Amino acid sequence: MTTQFDPNIHAQRVDTEVGAIGSILQRLGQTIQRDQLVQKTTEDLRTFLQVNRVVIYYFYNQWEGQVTFEALSAGEFSIYGSTGPDQCFNDEYAELYLAGRIRAIEDIETASIEPCHRDFLRHLHVRANLVVPILTNQGLWGLLVAHHCQGPKTWSEMDVKRMQAGALTLASAPSIKDY
């Protein structure tokens, strides 16, 4: 039995492989652009706010997430990969952030917050925090969070506006808004 050579089969396979490689390279390029944008945004915010860290808390599942990016004043403040206290962040809090809630806490020791939230922030060595939602057309993508660890901090209107602008920049990035 003989098989006839068909040059088109090889060309089709090469075209498919080239297309697949092109798709992978395109996604890789988008990921690199997103990571650079996120890192620049968080570092610029950390410097402007003069805080110990600014993090992105990304929701990978319904109200389950983790810190996926951080900008730090010193390595000792790293909480990269941390997950939140899921029992504290429930549908009620999610709805508030979906509606655009901004939460500024000057001092966790005197603020009116849930005990599990206070304990969680203590565990992360947070004394003051500022939280702004990152909202896309798909909903609550994540939270942009500034932590001051060395004492209470009064958040100015300019601090809040700068964080909101950072969240909007991130939410507008094609690799985030189309995710």
Salt bridges, closest charged atoms under 4 A:
ASP35 OD1 - ARG34 NH2 2.77
GLU43 OE2 - ARG46 NH2 3.20
ASP44 OD2 - LYS40 NZ 2.64
ASP107 OD1 - ARG127 NE 2.68
GLU109 OE1 - ARG122 NH2 2.72
ASP119 OD1 - ARG122 NH1 3.31
GLU157 OE2 - LYS161 NZ 3.57
